[in-house]
Amino acid sequence: MERQFGLDFIRVTEFAALAAARTMGKGDEELSDRVSTDTIRAELNKLPIRGRVVIGEGDDASKSRLFVGEEVGDWEKIRNAWEVDIAVDPLENNKAVAFGGSSAAVVLAVSERGGILNAPDVYMDKIIVGPTAVGKVDINATPTANVQAIAKAFGRDPDDILIAILDRERNQPLINEVKTAGARIQLIRDGDLTLGIAAAIRGTGMHAVMGIGGAPEGVLAAAALRCLGGEIQAKFMALNPEHEKRLRQWGITDLTRVYKTKDLVSGEQIVFAATAVTRGDLLKGVRFFSGGARTESLFMGYQNRKIRFIDTVHVFEPDVMPVLVR
């Protein structure tokens, strides 16, 4: 699937990032999200696939685009079209686009049918680490114990370890304990997905992500971590009665169950693509120039174990060629 559709999936996230970037600074989060979502849907519908959205923009077709259960692709005209499950975050951190912040991205993961968990749009308690600390952490252990385990895995002291935590009141006890354990903390204003990926890539300076964040983002992170050899452990959280209701609708009643990487994304044919909209720790955002734009993307495939950072120049006006700078 990676060889057949790889560039197609990158084109989907690139085009959506370009569309979203044109709304940067307008102060309209819904607009930024909508144009990205519309672009993704339009581009997916050009592909020779029969795609089923399992992580998307909610599960109500009347209120959202790319809703859970929606079928996308040009499969009606093609015999034996590839049947896939699709997880998509049309705009991770849409607030950053609307108000000129950092670390916004368009994210897409694809696997064979049944390969991606259809998770409800609630919360998860998560711990994410890269290959160095795989098998060393335990979400049921104390934050102090996990900080010490991560530091030991890297052969460092705790104060040399950087942990990303979503800056929310619900995570304040965790933040306090991680501080006490001696680790450094990067507080995330919105969206923990891209930093979860960064934690699995050496050289980013990020060693782990901890705390309560979105469940759909946890599933998307799992797809990337399968390709990178990292690990996520997660437990669904019900923070209010509506969450409890949604979890029951999905048949999830055991909130003590720990979901590991392969529980969230079990597929053996996994493609992951992300294109930055605004500059972040992992990728540069969209940069416009006269007659074109430049994007930076991350593309991974589980089968061939290749991770590609893709720097693309998009020329909108053929007669206007950019001056390229490394």
C-alpha positions in Angstrom: 0.0 0.0 0.0 2.9 2.4 0.8 4.4 2.0 -2.7 1.0 2.2 -4.4 -0.5 5.1 -2.6 2.3 6.8 -0.6 2.6 9.9 -2.7 -1.2 10.2 -3.0 -1.6 10.3 0.8 1.2 12.9 1.1 -0.6 15.0 -1.5 -3.8 14.8 0.7 -2.1 16.2 3.8 0.0 18.7 1.8 -3.1 20.2 0.0 -5.0 20.4 3.2 -2.1 22.1 5.0 -1.9 24.7 2.2 -5.6 25.4 2.4 -5.5 25.7 6.2 -2.4 27.9 6.1 -4.3 30.5 4.1 -6.6 31.0 7.1 -3.8 31.6 9.6 -4.3 34.5 11.9 -7.9 35.1 11.0 -9.1 34.2 14.5 -11.6 31.6 13.2 -10.9 28.1 14.4 -14.0 26.6 12.7 -13.0 28.1 9.4 -9.4 26.7 9.6 -10.7 23.3 10.5 -13.4 23.3 7.8 -11.2 24.2 4.9 -8.7 21.5 5.9 -11.5 18.9 6.3 -13.1 19.8 3.0 -9.8 19.5 1.2 -8.9 16.1 2.7 -12.3 14.7 1.8 -12.1 16.0 -1.8 -8.6 14.6 -2.3 -9.4 11.2 -0.7 -12.4 10.9 -3.1 -10.0 11.1 -6.0 -8.1 8.0 -4.9 -8.8 4.4 -6.1 -9.7 3.2 -2.6 -12.7 2.2 -0.6 -11.9 4.0 2.6 -13.9 3.9 5.8 -13.3 6.7 8.3 -12.8 5.2 11.8 -11.3 8.3 13.5 -12.7 11.6 12.2 -14.7 14.6 12.9 -17.3 13.1 15.1 -20.0 10.5 14.3 -22.9 12.6 13.2 -23.1 12.9 9.5 -25.4 16.0 9.8 -22.9 18.0 11.8 -19.5 17.1 10.6 -17.4 16.3 7.5 -15.3 13.1 7.5 -17.6 11.7 10.1 -16.9 8.3 11.6 -18.4 5.6 9.3 -18.2 7.7 6.2 -16.9 6.0 3.1 -14.5 7.9 0.9 -12.6 7.2 -2.3 -13.3 6.6 -5.9 -14.2 3.0 -5.3 -17.5 2.9 -7.2 -15.8 3.2 -10.5 -13.0 0.7 -9.8 -13.1 -3.0 -9.4 -11.2 -4.5 -6.5 -10.5 -1.1 -5.0 -8.3 -1.3 -1.9 -10.4 -1.4 1.3 -8.8 0.6 4.0 -9.6 2.1 7.4 -8.7 5.8 7.8 -7.9 7.8 10.9 -7.6 11.5 10.3 -7.1 14.7 12.3 -7.9 17.4 9.7 -6.2 20.0 11.8 -4.3 19.1 14.9 -4.2 22.3 17.0 -6.6 24.4 14.9 -6.3 27.2 17.5 -2.6 27.6 16.5 -3.7 28.3 12.9 -6.5 30.7 13.8 -4.4 32.7 16.2 -0.9 32.4 14.7 0.5 29.8 17.1 2.8 26.8 16.6 2.7 23.0 16.1 -0.4 22.7 13.9 -0.5 19.9 11.4 -2.7 17.8 9.2 -2.4 14.1 10.1 -3.6 11.0 8.3 -3.1 7.3 9.0 -4.3 4.4 6.9 -4.4 0.6 7.4 -6.2 -2.4 6.0 -9.7 -2.9 7.2 -9.9 -3.6 10.9 -6.4 -2.4 11.4 -7.3 0.8 13.4 -9.4 1.0 16.6 -12.6 2.9 16.2 -12.2 5.0 19.3 -14.9 7.4 20.6 -14.1 11.1 20.9 -13.4 11.2 24.6 -10.2 11.3 26.7 -7.3 9.0 27.3 -4.7 8.9 30.0 -1.5 8.2 28.0 2.2 7.6 28.2 4.3 7.7 25.0 7.9 6.9 24.6 10.3 6.2 21.8 12.3 3.0 21.1 14.9 3.6 23.8 12.3 3.4 26.6 10.0 0.7 25.1 9.1 -1.8 27.8 10.5 0.3 30.5 7.4 2.3 31.5 4.1 1.4 33.0 1.0 3.6 32.9 -0.2 2.0 36.2 3.1 3.0 37.9 3.6 6.4 39.6 4.8 9.3 37.4 8.0 9.3 39.6 8.7 5.7 38.8 8.2 6.3 35.1 10.5 9.4 35.1 13.2 7.3 36.8 12.7 4.5 34.3 12.9 6.8 31.3 16.0 8.5 32.7 17.6 5.1 33.3 16.8 3.9 29.8 18.6 6.9 28.4 21.5 6.7 30.8 20.7 10.1 32.2 19.7 11.8 35.4 16.0 12.8 35.6 16.8 16.5 35.2 18.1 15.7 31.7 14.8 14.2 30.7 12.1 16.4 29.0 8.4 15.3 29.4 5.6 17.0 27.4 2.3 17.3 29.2 -0.9 19.0 28.0 -1.5 22.2 30.0 -4.9 21.4 31.6 -6.2 21.5 35.1 -6.9 17.8 34.9 -3.1 17.2 34.5 -2.0 19.4 37.3 -1.3 16.6 39.8 0.8 14.9 37.2 2.7 18.1 36.4 3.4 18.6 40.1 4.7 15.1 40.6 6.9 15.1 37.4 8.4 18.3 38.7 9.1 16.8 42.0 10.7 13.8 40.3 13.2 16.1 38.8 12.3 16.0 35.1 12.0 19.0 32.9 8.5 19.7 31.5 7.2 21.2 28.3 3.6 22.3 28.7 1.5 21.8 25.6 -1.1 24.5 25.0 -3.2 22.5 22.5 -2.8 19.1 20.9 -0.3 16.4 22.1 -0.1 14.3 18.9 2.9 15.8 17.1 4.9 15.9 20.3 4.0 12.3 20.9 5.6 11.5 17.5 8.6 13.8 18.4 9.2 11.7 21.5 9.9 8.7 19.4 12.5 10.4 17.2 16.0 10.9 18.6 17.4 14.4 18.3 14.1 16.3 19.0 15.0 16.6 22.7 11.6 15.2 23.7 11.7 11.9 25.8 8.1 11.2 26.6 4.5 12.5 26.6 2.3 11.9 29.6 -1.1 12.9 30.8 -4.8 13.0 29.8 -5.5 14.1 26.2 -7.8 13.2 23.3 -8.5 9.5 22.5 -8.5 10.0 18.7 -5.0 11.6 19.0 -3.9 8.6 20.9 -4.9 6.2 18.1 -3.2 8.4 15.5 -0.1 8.5 17.6 -0.2 4.7 17.9 -0.1 4.4 14.0 3.1 6.6 14.0 4.6 4.7 16.8 4.1 1.3 15.1 6.2 2.7 12.2 8.8 4.3 14.6 9.2 1.4 17.0 7.9 3.5 19.9 5.2 2.7 22.5 2.0 4.1 23.8 0.0 2.9 26.8 -3.4 4.4 27.3 -6.6 4.1 29.3 -9.9 5.6 28.3 -11.2 8.3 30.7 -14.8 9.4 31.4 -14.6 12.9 32.8 -18.4 13.5 32.8 -21.6 11.5 32.2 -21.6 12.3 28.5 -18.2 10.6 28.2 -19.5 7.5 30.1 -22.5 7.3 27.7 -20.3 7.5 24.6 -17.9 4.9 26.0 -20.9 2.5 26.6 -22.1 3.1 23.1 -18.7 1.9 21.9 -18.9 -1.1 24.2 -16.1 0.1 26.4 -17.0 -0.5 30.0 -13.6 -1.5 31.6 -11.8 1.8 32.2 -9.0 0.0 34.0 -7.9 -1.8 30.7 -4.5 -0.7 29.4 -4.5 -0.3 25.6 -1.0 -0.7 24.1 0.3 0.3 20.7 -0.9 -2.7 18.8 -4.3 -2.7 20.6 -4.9 0.7 19.1 -3.5 0.0 15.7 -3.2 -3.7 14.9 -2.8 -3.5 11.1 0.2 -4.9 9.3 0.0 -2.4 6.4 0.2 1.0 7.9 0.8 4.4 6.2 1.2 7.6 8.2 1.4 11.1 6.8 1.6 14.5 8.5 2.2 17.9 7.0 2.9 20.9 9.2 0.7 24.0 8.9 2.6 26.1 11.4 6.1 25.7 12.6 6.7 23.1 15.4 9.3 21.0 17.1 9.3 18.4 14.4 8.4 20.1 11.1 8.4 23.6 9.6 5.1 25.1 8.7 3.8 26.2 5.3 5.9 29.1 3.8 4.3 31.0 0.9 6.4 32.9 -1.7 5.4 34.7 -4.9 3.8 32.1 -7.2 4.0 29.2 -4.8 4.6 27.6 -1.4 6.8 25.2 0.5 5.7 22.4 2.8 7.4 20.0 5.1 5.9 16.6 5.8 6.6 13.3 7.6 5.8 10.1 5.9 6.1 6.6 7.3 5.3 3.0 6.2 5.3 0.1 8.6 6.1 -2.6 6.0 9.3 -1.2 4.7 10.4 0.6 7.9 11.1 3.8 6.1 10.7 7.3 7.6 10.8 10.1 5.2 11.0 13.9 5.8 9.6 15.4 2.7 10.3 19.0 1.7 8.0 20.0 -1.2 8.0 23.2 -3.3 4.6 23.8 -4.8 4.7 26.1 -7.9 1.3 27.7 -8.5 2.5 29.8 -11.4 4.7 27.9 -13.8 6.5 31.0 -15.0 7.5 32.0 -11.5 10.3 29.7 -10.2 11.4 30.0 -6.6 14.9 30.7 -5.3 15.5 27.6 -3.2 17.4 28.0 0.1 18.5 25.0 2.2 
